[in-house]
């Protein structure tokens, strides 16, 4: 038997591909949910610091050192 026949056998007659696919999909969904919740929580905790920096007008200093900050005009809008 060749390796191709083993491949066909496992793909047609076992549940390995379906179980593996479900595991990968669940891992991706759960990982995405955890990363999203972590980012959201971090943003909520540090939002007041960004507001304080905006009031002190110090966010413009970050634009000098960061390319990303230059493109985020909403940070600098009054």
GROMACS elastic network, one bead per residue, 0.5 to 0.9 nm:
[ bonds ]
;  ai    aj funct       b0    kb
    1     4     6  0.80703   500
    1     5     6  0.64017   500
    1     6     6  0.75172   500
    2     5     6  0.55422   500
    2     6     6  0.68317   500
    2     7     6  0.89149   500
    3     6     6  0.50938   500
    3     7     6  0.62151   500
    3     8     6  0.87126   500
    4     8     6  0.62272   500
    4     9     6  0.85966   500
    5     8     6  0.50090   500
    5     9     6  0.60461   500
    5    10     6  0.86167   500
    6     9     6  0.50556   500
    6    10     6  0.62380   500
    6    11     6  0.85522   500
    7    10     6  0.53302   500
    7    11     6  0.61240   500
    7    12     6  0.86102   500
    8    11     6  0.50974   500
    8    12     6  0.60000   500
    8    13     6  0.82254   500
    9    12     6  0.53754   500
    9    13     6  0.56626   500
    9    14     6  0.74552   500
   10    13     6  0.56149   500
   10    14     6  0.52276   500
   10    15     6  0.78287   500
   10    16     6  0.71336   500
   10    17     6  0.79735   500
   11    14     6  0.62733   500
   11    15     6  0.76672   500
   11    16     6  0.74417   500
   11    17     6  0.64702   500
   11    18     6  0.89767   500
   12    15     6  0.81702   500
   13    16     6  0.89738   500
   14    17     6  0.76737   500
   14    18     6  0.86855   500
   15    18     6  0.54682   500
   15    19     6  0.60671   500
   15    20     6  0.84747   500
   16    19     6  0.52009   500
   16    20     6  0.59182   500
   16    21     6  0.84133   500
   17    20     6  0.51156   500
   17    21     6  0.59532   500
   17    22     6  0.85042   500
   18    21     6  0.50855   500
   18    22     6  0.60962   500
   18    23     6  0.85541   500
   19    22     6  0.51337   500
   19    23     6  0.61453   500
   19    24     6  0.86568   500
   20    23     6  0.50816   500
   20    24     6  0.62191   500
   20    25     6  0.86014   500
   21    24     6  0.51566   500
   21    25     6  0.60958   500
   21    26     6  0.85677   500
   22    25     6  0.50819   500
   22    26     6  0.60564   500
   22    27     6  0.84504   500
   23    26     6  0.52253   500
   23    27     6  0.60401   500
   23    28     6  0.85531   500
   24    27     6  0.51146   500
   24    28     6  0.61586   500
   24    29     6  0.86571   500
   25    28     6  0.51637   500
   25    29     6  0.61955   500
   25    30     6  0.85935   500
   26    29     6  0.51040   500
   26    30     6  0.59650   500
   26    31     6  0.82696   500
   27    30     6  0.52795   500
   27    31     6  0.58643   500
   27    32     6  0.83841   500
   28    31     6  0.51415   500
   28    32     6  0.60162   500
   28    33     6  0.85553   500
   29    32     6  0.51491   500
   29    33     6  0.61659   500
   29    34     6  0.86828   500
   30    33     6  0.50532   500
   30    34     6  0.61669   500
   30    35     6  0.85644   500
   31    34     6  0.51979   500
   31    35     6  0.61073   500
   31    36     6  0.84931   500
   32    35     6  0.51505   500
   32    36     6  0.60265   500
   32    37     6  0.85754   500
   33    36     6  0.50989   500
   33    37     6  0.61381   500
   33    38     6  0.85503   500
   34    37     6  0.51796   500
   34    38     6  0.60972   500
   34    39     6  0.86016   500
   35    38     6  0.51212   500
   35    39     6  0.61592   500
   35    40     6  0.85432   500
   36    39     6  0.51813   500
   36    40     6  0.60480   500
   36    41     6  0.85151   500
   37    40     6  0.50466   500
   37    41     6  0.60062   500
   37    42     6  0.84939   500
   38    41     6  0.51846   500
   38    42     6  0.61314   500
   38    43     6  0.85832   500
   39    42     6  0.51326   500
   39    43     6  0.61308   500
   39    44     6  0.86630   500
   40    43     6  0.51206   500
   40    44     6  0.62470   500
   40    45     6  0.86812   500
   41    44     6  0.51593   500
   41    45     6  0.61953   500
   41    46     6  0.87082   500
   42    45     6  0.51627   500
   42    46     6  0.62159   500
   42    47     6  0.84052   500
   43    46     6  0.53318   500
   43    47     6  0.57552   500
   44    47     6  0.52971   500
   44    48     6  0.80138   500
   45    48     6  0.72755   500
   45    49     6  0.84805   500
   46    49     6  0.53483   500
   46    50     6  0.66598   500
   46    51     6  0.89060   500
   47    50     6  0.52232   500
   47    51     6  0.63359   500
   47    52     6  0.87297   500
   48    52     6  0.61384   500
   48    53     6  0.86268   500
   49    53     6  0.61615   500
   49    54     6  0.84983   500
   50    53     6  0.50854   500
   50    54     6  0.60911   500
   50    55     6  0.86345   500
   50    59     6  0.83235   500
   50    75     6  0.88971   500
   51    54     6  0.50160   500
   51    55     6  0.62180   500
   51    56     6  0.86420   500
   52    55     6  0.51526   500
   52    56     6  0.62430   500
   52    57     6  0.85832   500
   52    58     6  0.89975   500
   53    56     6  0.50436   500
   53    57     6  0.60924   500
   53    58     6  0.54842   500
   53    59     6  0.60531   500
   54    58     6  0.62937   500
   54    59     6  0.58899   500
   54    60     6  0.86769   500
   54    75     6  0.76930   500
   54    76     6  0.75589   500
   54    78     6  0.89511   500
   55    58     6  0.78560   500
   55    59     6  0.89752   500
   56    59     6  0.80829   500
   57    60     6  0.66181   500
   57    61     6  0.84989   500
   57    76     6  0.85840   500
   58    61     6  0.55950   500
   58    62     6  0.75107   500
   59    62     6  0.53905   500
   59    63     6  0.70749   500
   59    69     6  0.85891   500
   59    75     6  0.75683   500
   59    76     6  0.71828   500
   60    63     6  0.52612   500
   60    64     6  0.71708   500
   60    69     6  0.85037   500
   60    70     6  0.86906   500
   60    75     6  0.89489   500
   60    76     6  0.72238   500
   61    64     6  0.55260   500
   61    65     6  0.72329   500
   62    65     6  0.53815   500
   62    66     6  0.59651   500
   62    67     6  0.89626   500
   62    69     6  0.64683   500
   62    70     6  0.82641   500
   63    66     6  0.52499   500
   63    67     6  0.67755   500
   63    68     6  0.77302   500
   63    70     6  0.50207   500
   63    71     6  0.86363   500
   64    67     6  0.78202   500
   64    69     6  0.82814   500
   64    70     6  0.78084   500
   65    69     6  0.82278   500
   66    69     6  0.53982   500
   66    70     6  0.68221   500
   67    70     6  0.53953   500
   67    71     6  0.69781   500
   68    71     6  0.54856   500
   68    72     6  0.66801   500
   69    72     6  0.52233   500
   69    73     6  0.77836   500
   69    75     6  0.80518   500
   70    73     6  0.68470   500
   71    74     6  0.87672   500
   72    75     6  0.59168   500
   72    76     6  0.76129   500
   73    76     6  0.53579   500
   73    77     6  0.63489   500
   74    77     6  0.51841   500
   74    78     6  0.85655   500
   75    78     6  0.85038   500
